[in-house]
Amino acid sequence: MSVENNNQPWAEPMSQETFEFMSKVLASPSPIGFEAAMSYGVIKPEFESFMPQGWGIHQFKGNASLVFDSHPGRDDLTSVMIVGHADKIRMQVRKIDNDGKVWINTDSFLPTTLIGHEVKVFCQNPEQPGSYKSISGCTVEALGAIHFSTPAQRTGEQGIKPETIYLEMHMHGDDRKAQVEALGLRPGDPILLDRPIKRGVGKDTFYGAYLDNGLGCFSVTEIARKLASENLDNVRVMYTIATHEEIGRFGSTQVVGELKPDILIATDVNHDYEAAPGIGARNMNPLKMGEGFTIGRGAVASEPLVQMLVNVCREKGIPHQLDFSGRDMGTDGMAAALAGVDSAAMTVGYPIRNMHTSSESAHTGDLKASIYAITELLRHFNDMNEGKGITRDDLKNSHIRLDNL
């Protein structure tokens, strides 16, 4: 079912106000380990503008994750945790050379995709110890010029190695290393692509850096906004902005380990495999941007939970696509398993193109469809058992039997 051909709310163009809020979320400088720019600086004030007085907020010592709790202390209610992650893949200062070159770690970026892109460096301000500043106007480089490349690089037979990537800061004159260090740069300082999102050429599309996974945090916020004024008194919802997903899902694992939700739903980006170049021989599941959000099956995903969501989508006409995972879902949906917590888990996503580049692109209809679907699923949980709400026994006794077919 195409989002484009559906006359439902998720198929309507995203309003400018909503797009601007989404842009604000995605633009917040939240590299791994510095996620508070998004969670505390953007998301927390937004939640506080609409959340009811009775909701609570959980904060944590070791990371900047936030959990907005609809029924704090109500351990008698079945709890649902919806998770987006605020951390962005980043580059890091690795070494400062005498000639002023700043060699960098490229983390989860494909080095070739970085060349020539403008970035921002975040470092401590030497004039105000303990405070941070940003430096703009730098670019990521590797070869310097085509004239200095090898013949194999010119033909495309040889690529760009991660250890050849450096930051161009345009230093000149004497003591160029000292000039760089005087700005405050030190090993480990994070570097982010300077590429805010823009609307795309195709209808209802947009592109830019860090859709992964500011979009998940945006969707968690929008789900909460839709349900804040409703009396979902039969289910406890924990709207979660997690950290450290990109280096092992450590933030969500800590949060799940502490709060122990009964149901865990991760919301994260997925791939548009159908449009991905050069992977035809891999026979990937042909997920398509603009055809609806994705629902993951396999790994530790709860099949009964998946079927509940699929049934809700069919009933409401919400466009969706089924995806699968083998051993690992690759998202915060694994957090309960990693934390050793008994939760029914699931992961949902939205197909994007060019993941982990400066030009990630997506369709607003897919994102909105996922928001509406999870919102309707929470309403379904609240209304189950003749209006008494979903119970833990419902989860324990809904495991699918294949032996009596």
C-alpha positions in Angstrom: 0.0 0.0 0.0 1.6 3.2 -1.1 1.6 6.2 1.2 1.0 8.4 -1.9 -2.3 6.7 -2.7 -3.8 6.7 0.7 -6.3 9.5 1.7 -5.5 9.2 5.4 -3.8 11.6 7.8 -0.4 9.9 7.4 -0.6 10.6 3.6 -1.1 14.3 4.1 1.9 16.6 3.7 3.8 17.4 6.9 3.0 20.8 8.1 5.7 23.5 8.1 5.5 23.8 11.9 6.1 20.0 12.4 8.8 20.0 9.7 10.6 22.8 11.6 10.4 20.9 14.9 11.8 17.8 13.2 14.6 19.9 11.7 15.4 21.3 15.1 15.6 17.8 16.5 17.9 16.6 13.7 20.1 19.7 13.9 20.9 19.4 17.6 24.6 18.6 18.1 24.3 15.2 19.7 27.4 13.1 18.9 27.9 9.9 20.9 28.6 10.8 24.5 27.2 14.3 24.1 23.5 13.5 23.5 22.1 16.0 26.0 21.9 18.6 23.2 19.0 16.7 21.8 17.5 15.0 24.9 17.8 17.9 27.3 18.1 20.8 25.0 15.3 20.0 22.5 13.2 17.1 23.5 12.8 17.8 27.3 11.4 21.4 26.8 9.1 20.1 24.1 7.6 17.4 26.4 7.3 19.8 29.2 5.2 22.1 26.9 2.4 19.4 26.5 2.7 16.6 29.0 0.1 16.3 31.8 1.1 17.3 35.3 1.0 13.7 36.5 3.7 12.4 34.2 7.2 11.9 35.5 10.7 12.1 34.1 13.5 9.6 34.7 17.1 10.9 34.4 20.3 8.9 34.6 23.8 9.3 36.0 25.9 7.6 33.3 24.2 8.9 30.2 21.8 11.6 29.0 18.9 9.3 28.3 15.4 10.6 29.3 12.2 8.6 30.0 8.9 10.5 30.2 6.6 8.2 32.2 2.8 8.5 31.9 2.1 6.7 35.2 5.2 6.9 37.5 5.1 4.4 40.3 2.2 2.4 38.8 3.9 -1.0 38.7 0.5 -2.6 38.6 0.0 -1.5 35.1 1.6 -3.3 32.1 4.3 -1.0 30.8 5.3 -0.1 27.3 8.7 1.5 26.5 9.0 3.3 23.1 12.6 4.1 22.3 14.4 6.4 19.9 18.1 7.1 20.2 19.6 10.6 20.3 23.3 9.8 19.5 24.7 10.6 16.1 27.7 8.8 14.5 30.6 11.2 14.7 34.2 11.7 13.7 36.8 12.3 16.4 40.1 14.2 16.5 42.8 11.5 16.5 46.1 13.4 16.1 47.3 16.9 15.4 50.4 17.0 13.1 53.1 19.7 13.1 51.8 20.9 9.7 48.4 21.6 11.2 46.6 18.6 9.8 44.1 17.1 12.2 43.9 13.4 11.6 40.5 12.0 12.5 38.6 8.8 13.3 35.7 8.2 10.9 33.8 5.9 13.2 30.8 4.4 11.3 31.1 6.5 8.2 32.3 5.2 4.9 35.4 7.3 4.3 34.7 8.0 0.6 31.4 9.7 1.5 33.0 12.3 3.7 35.5 13.9 1.3 34.9 17.7 0.9 32.0 18.0 3.3 31.8 20.8 5.8 31.8 19.9 9.4 31.7 21.4 12.9 34.2 20.6 15.6 33.2 20.7 19.2 35.9 21.3 21.8 36.6 22.9 25.1 37.0 26.7 25.1 40.6 27.4 26.2 39.5 30.9 27.3 36.8 29.4 29.5 37.9 26.1 30.9 35.1 23.6 31.4 32.9 25.2 28.7 32.6 24.1 25.1 32.5 25.8 21.8 32.0 24.9 18.1 34.3 25.6 15.2 32.7 25.9 11.7 34.2 26.2 8.3 36.3 23.0 8.3 36.2 20.3 5.7 37.0 16.6 5.6 39.8 15.6 3.2 42.0 12.7 2.3 44.1 13.2 -0.9 44.5 16.9 -1.2 43.9 16.8 -4.9 43.5 14.3 -7.7 47.0 15.1 -8.8 48.3 13.4 -5.6 46.2 10.2 -6.0 47.4 6.9 -7.1 46.4 5.6 -10.6 44.2 2.9 -8.9 42.4 5.7 -7.0 41.8 7.6 -10.2 40.2 4.6 -11.9 38.2 3.6 -8.8 40.0 0.3 -8.3 41.4 1.6 -5.0 39.3 3.4 -2.4 40.0 5.8 0.5 41.4 4.3 3.7 40.1 5.5 7.1 43.5 6.3 8.3 44.1 8.8 5.5 41.1 11.1 6.5 42.0 14.5 8.0 40.4 17.8 8.9 41.4 20.8 6.8 41.5 23.9 9.0 43.4 26.1 6.6 46.3 26.9 8.9 49.4 28.6 7.5 52.5 30.2 8.7 54.7 29.0 11.5 53.8 26.7 14.4 50.6 25.4 12.7 50.2 22.7 15.3 50.2 25.3 18.1 47.7 27.4 16.1 45.3 24.4 16.1 45.9 23.6 19.8 45.3 27.2 20.7 41.7 26.8 19.4 41.2 24.2 22.0 41.3 21.0 19.9 42.4 17.8 21.7 42.2 14.1 20.9 38.7 12.7 21.2 36.9 15.9 20.4 33.7 15.1 18.4 33.1 16.3 14.8 29.7 16.4 13.1 28.6 16.9 9.5 27.2 20.4 9.0 24.2 19.4 6.8 20.8 20.5 8.1 17.8 18.8 6.4 15.9 20.3 3.4 12.8 19.3 1.5 13.6 17.0 -1.4 12.6 17.1 -5.0 10.2 14.1 -4.8 6.9 14.8 -3.2 6.9 14.6 0.7 10.6 13.8 0.8 13.5 15.4 2.7 17.3 14.9 2.9 20.3 15.8 5.0 22.5 14.4 7.8 21.5 12.5 10.9 18.1 11.1 10.1 19.6 8.2 12.0 18.2 8.5 14.5 16.9 11.9 15.3 13.8 10.7 13.5 13.2 8.1 16.2 13.3 10.7 18.9 11.0 12.9 16.8 8.5 10.1 16.4 8.6 9.3 20.2 7.8 12.9 20.9 4.9 13.0 18.3 3.4 9.8 19.7 3.4 11.3 23.2 2.0 14.6 21.9 -1.0 12.7 20.3 -1.7 10.7 23.5 -1.0 13.3 26.2 -4.6 14.5 26.3 -6.2 11.0 26.2 -7.0 9.0 29.3 -4.9 5.9 28.7 -5.3 4.8 32.3 -4.9 1.1 31.6 -1.4 1.1 30.2 1.8 2.8 31.4 3.8 4.3 28.6 7.5 5.2 28.9 8.5 7.6 26.1 12.3 7.1 25.9 15.1 9.1 24.4 18.2 6.8 24.6 21.9 7.2 24.0 24.9 5.3 22.8 23.0 3.1 20.3 25.6 3.6 17.6 28.4 2.0 19.6 26.4 -1.0 21.0 22.9 0.1 22.2 24.4 0.7 25.7 22.0 3.6 26.6 18.8 1.7 26.0 20.2 -1.4 27.7 20.9 0.6 30.9 17.5 2.2 30.8 15.6 -1.1 30.2 17.7 -2.8 32.9 16.6 -0.2 35.4 12.9 0.3 34.5 12.2 -3.2 33.2 9.3 -2.5 30.8 6.9 -5.4 29.9 6.9 -4.3 26.2 9.7 -2.7 24.3 9.3 -1.0 21.0 12.3 0.5 19.1 11.7 3.1 16.5 14.6 3.6 14.1 15.5 4.1 10.5 15.6 1.2 8.0 16.9 0.8 4.5 15.2 1.4 1.1 16.7 -1.8 -0.3 14.8 -1.6 -3.6 16.6 1.6 -4.5 20.0 0.7 -3.2 22.5 0.5 -6.1 24.5 -2.5 -6.9 23.0 -5.0 -4.4 20.6 -6.9 -6.7 22.6 -10.1 -6.3 22.1 -10.1 -2.5 18.3 -10.6 -3.0 17.4 -8.2 -0.1 13.9 -7.7 1.0 12.7 -4.9 -1.4 11.6 -2.3 1.2 10.6 0.9 -0.5 10.6 4.6 0.6 7.1 5.9 0.3 5.4 2.5 0.8 4.9 2.7 4.5 6.8 2.0 7.7 8.5 -1.3 8.4 7.8 -3.9 11.0 10.6 -6.3 11.9 10.2 -10.0 12.4 12.8 -12.5 13.7 15.7 -12.2 16.1 14.1 -11.5 19.5 11.0 -9.8 18.1 7.8 -11.1 19.8 5.7 -12.6 17.0 2.4 -12.1 18.9 3.3 -8.4 19.4 4.2 -8.1 15.7 0.8 -9.6 14.7 -1.0 -7.2 17.0 0.6 -4.3 15.2 -0.1 -5.8 11.8 -3.7 -6.3 12.7 -4.0 -2.7 13.9 -2.5 -1.5 10.6 -4.9 -3.6 8.5 -7.9 -2.4 10.5 -6.9 1.3 10.2 -5.5 1.1 6.7 -2.0 2.2 7.8 0.6 1.4 5.1 3.3 -0.9 6.4 6.0 -3.3 5.1 7.3 -6.5 6.8 11.0 -6.8 7.3 13.1 -9.5 9.0 16.2 -10.0 11.0 18.3 -13.1 11.7 20.2 -13.1 15.0 20.1 -9.4 15.8 17.6 -6.7 15.0 20.4 -4.0 15.0 18.3 -1.6 16.9 17.3 -0.7 20.5 14.7 -3.4 20.2 17.5 -5.7 21.4 17.9 -3.8 24.7 15.8 -6.1 26.9 17.7 -9.2 25.7 21.0 -7.4 26.2 19.9 -6.3 29.7 18.6 -9.7 30.6 15.1 -8.3 31.1 11.9 -10.2 30.2 10.1 -7.9 27.7 8.1 -8.6 24.6 10.1 -6.7 22.1 9.6 -5.3 18.6 11.3 -2.9 16.2 9.7 -0.5 13.7 11.3 1.7 11.1 11.1 3.9 8.0 13.0 3.1 4.8 15.7 5.7 4.1 18.4 6.1 1.4 22.1 6.8 1.8 22.3 5.8 5.5 25.3 7.2 7.4 26.1 9.8 4.8 25.5 13.6 4.6 22.5 13.0 2.3 20.2 10.6 4.1 16.8 10.9 2.6 13.3 9.8 3.6 9.6 10.2 3.0 7.4 12.0 5.6 4.5 9.6 4.9 6.5 6.6 6.1 7.5 8.4 9.3 3.9 9.6 10.0 2.5 6.1 9.3 4.8 4.7 12.0 3.7 7.4 14.4 0.0 6.7 13.8 0.5 2.9 13.9 2.2 3.0 17.3 -0.3 5.5 18.6 -3.2 3.1 17.6 -1.4 0.1 19.1 -1.2 1.9 22.4 -4.9 2.7 22.3 -5.5 -1.0 21.5 -3.4 -2.0 24.6 -5.5 0.3 26.7 -8.8 -1.0 25.4 -8.1 -4.7 25.6 -10.0 -7.0 28.0 -13.2 -5.1 27.7 -11.6 -1.8 28.6 -9.4 -3.1 31.4 -6.2 -3.0 29.4 -3.5 -5.4 28.4 -2.1 -7.6 31.1 1.2 -9.4 31.7 -0.7 -12.7 31.5 -1.8 -11.7 28.0 1.8 -11.6 27.0 2.7 -14.8 28.8 -0.1 -16.8 27.2 0.0 -15.5 23.7 3.1 -17.4 22.4 2.3 -19.0 19.1 2.1 -22.8 19.0 3.2 -24.6 15.8 2.7 -28.1 17.2 -1.1 -28.1 16.9 -1.4 -27.1 13.3 
